[in-house]
């Protein structure tokens, strides 16, 4: 082999080495870019989850912020119901109208703030998840066995959350 052939072989080897080096640098850059993209996507997803979670918490806070006040007003609603039922027995209908007017105004105001009465009536099936049993009495008929006989105290919900379960008497 001549010196010229050795030089050409040497140049070819250097060119091949440079190409390998260029390819490996390019591959390294591609790999780094992919890692950064992955890091960015993870960070973006984490931020989106954070936004959703804080939005949900904020909505929950607004809907249940008044829960403590509502719970403290429930005995007043019960007193209005008792007063109305007792006053309906008297002959003074004007007094009854006045109490009904104030009671309805209070109930409407609380309803506009999200308070809703949990509907329960005599003959409904007792469900321990939705009702609070005060006592059991012998059922007046077989139809009322295991069902609600009387509602002692109304239940109320604030939004989707029950803040006081209805207290009931069930037939055994």
Steps between C-alpha positions, in 0.01 A plus 500: 500500500610836419509802724213643304274201580591513868420870508165441331420219744597725787280781366210257454537377859506856629192584293321191631596593858375856446172370357456268800579792727254726314233231513557441869483877570179520299360198681601654833322823412189306393508308826542821702213660309277199570587515873414871512172441315413223745587721797288782354199274441519362853524848647210620286283203605587557864404867469167411333422257784586772753264745327216246496554410864507861621194588294311206648610596853393861443156393378463267798599780736239733356223240521580391855630827645159576642447150638572598861254790487237282333535227763456757777181631333335157466361498858336836426329348195380213721366750757310684226341173387399413857366851562299489178345162583404620851366835379288330235297355787408849629233727361732795430559460126676837461772393744532174307544696173775712656696200626457325163623811317818525712559124480461494122731799460772328705455171311513675161814691596674180615380316189654770281830434680485129412311344791250233400271284708559125472165356393376224731143391560310233681514167318844555343744211529755554778857531379774533765716695253235773458304496827576501870275262693397634841293203605304201378138437585268217407369568151129592490466285187711244317545752218699732729738232630858623444370831370486851639202556729572856614753776432619655827743753357542612139828448320680762298762503226733779396569452132573130455609445860254399772565718805230344718339162440127468563417339834229239459301235681483165321258211528618159612 
